[in-house]
């Protein structure tokens, strides 16, 4: 029998529930994207694809959930603790090498400026190193996206490089990309280790944290 390490399907912080997407989330996701489109358009590639129908949103969630369950990519919905309010989205994206992930995030415009992005990223950092046994986490940010640029530096990531004309959104001109990195040894020296967190697997079983 093939045995894989437990994967986090649900993460609970002081204010947030960060969990794998479910089919019922299609409607709240659609509303959040529609209301946040002016802020998403400059930075999020799929925002440029144009308005999506309800069926498109359902297909997107099925695709994200399928990737999650197949251990190919991990996208989470961010809710309040009562799971009544959709706040945004985050995830581990396996496109930066072995034993590493890129953390992505966006916040519903209605809830911007409340520290939710930082809280979600902190939770993924702790989960990434303590549950997923990763050795490196990265955050890639367009240098012009000043709000997002503030987050990795504040949380202890270091600015490893700015790659010039390496990233393209649709048919837009090539843009620069900042790479912010945190290694396991950096995490083990940081206060992020002490963030209160509850993490649960696919069956809803609580996963033990090392800190």
N, C-alpha and C positions, 0 to 999 in steps of 0.2 A: 504494500500500500504506500502511495506517495504521500508524505506528510509535509505540509507547508506551514511556515510560521503563521500565527494568528494575525489577521489583518483587521485594522480598526474600521468598523462600519459606522460607529457612532462615538462622538466625543462631546463631553459636557464640560463647559467652563462655568465661571461664576454667572455670566449673563447669557450664554449662548448654547445652543445645541447645533453641532456640526455633524451632519449625517449623510449617508449615501442617498442619492435622489430616489424618490418613489414616483410611480405613475401619477398620483394625485397632485404632485408638485407642478405639473405642466401649467396649470392655470395661474398660480401665484408667480411662477417664473415668467410667464408671458406678460403679466401686469408689470412686474418689476423692470423687465427689459424695456417695455414700451415707455414707462415713465422716466427711465434713466438713459434713454437713447442719446440725448445731446452730450452727456458725459462719456458714454461708451464709444461713440463713433470714432473719436480720434485715436483710441488706443486698442480696442478689441477687434481682432480681424473679422469674426463672424458677424459683428454688428453692421458691417458694410454690405452684407448679403441682402439687406432689405427686410421689410416686414415679413414675419413668419405667420402662417396660419396656426390654428389650434392643433391641427394634425402635425404640422411641422414641429411644434414644441413637444408633442408626445413622442414623435420619432427621435428628436434630439435627446430626450430623457432616456428612452429605450437604448439608444446608442451609448450614452454615458454609463448607464447601469450595466450594460453588457460588457463594456471595457473594464469596469470596476470588478465585476464578478470573474472575469477571465484574467485578472491580475495584469492588465495591460496599461491602465491609466486610472487614476482615482480622483473623481470630481465629487465634491461635497456641497450640499445646500447648507446655508447658514440661517438658522431660525433663532427667535428668542427662546427662553427656557420653557415656555408653554407651547412652543411649536405652533403658534397662531400667526406669527408675523414673519414673513420672508425678508431677510436682511441682506443676503448676497450669496456669493458662491466662492469657493476656494478649492484647492486640490493639490495632490502630488502628481506631477507629470514626468513620466519616465523617458525623458529625451535628452538627458545630460550624462549618460554613462552608467556603468555598473555601480550598484550600491549607492546610488545618488538619485535625487529627484529635484525638479524645479517646482517651487511653490508659486502658484498663481492665485489671484484674488480680484474680486470686484464687489462693490457695495452698492446696494439700491440707493439712489440719490436721496430718497426720503430719510435715510438713516446715516448719511455721511457726516463726518465731523464728530462722531460720538466714540471713537476709538475701537469700533468693532473690527476693522481690518487688522489692526495691531493685535487685538485679542485672538482673532482667528489664526493669524500667522504664528503667534506664540504657541498656540495649542498644537498646530501642525509641526512646529519645530520639536517640541517635546515628544510628540507622538512619533515623529520620524526617527529620532535618535533612540528612543527608549522602547518603542513597540516594533517599528519596521526595521530596526537595526541598520539604519543607513550610516554611511560614513561622511557624506557631504550633501548639503542642501544649497540650492541656488535660487535667487530671485532675479529675473530679467526685467528691466524697466526701461522704457523710452526716457531719455534724459529730459525731455520736455514735459513729462508727466510729473510735475513737482510734488504733488500730494503723495503719489506712490513712491517716489524716490526717498521721501523722508522715512518711510517705514523700515526698510532693512537696516539702514544706518542706526536708527534708534534702538533696534533690537539686537545689535551686536554683530550683524553681518559686516564683512569688509568689502570695500569696492575693489574687486580684483582687476577689472578691465572695462573699458568702453570700446566696443567693436564698432568700427565705422562702416556704414552702408552695408550692413549684414542682414537686416530684417525687413521683410516686405509684407504689407497688408494689402491683399488683393492686387490691384493694378497700380497702387501708389508707388512713388519713388522709394528706393531703398533708404532705410532710416538707421540711425545709430542705436545701439543697445548697450545699456549698462549691465554688467554682471556683478551681482553681490553674492558672496559666498560665506558659508559657515561650515567648518569641519567639526567632526565629533569632538576633537580636543578643545575647540573653542567653546562648544556647548557645555562641556564638562566644567568649564571655569566660569560659566555665566549664571546669573540669577534666574534665568528661564527654567532651570532645573526645579525650582521650588514653586512653580505655578500649580495651584490646585487643579486637578484634572481627573475626570472619570472617563475611561475608554472601554468600549464594548465591541465584541466581535459579531460575526454574521448571525449567531444564534442568540445574541443579547447577553452573552456571558461577559462579566467584567474581566478585563485584562489587567494583570498586575504591572505596575510601573516600577522602575528601578529606583526612582527618587520620590 
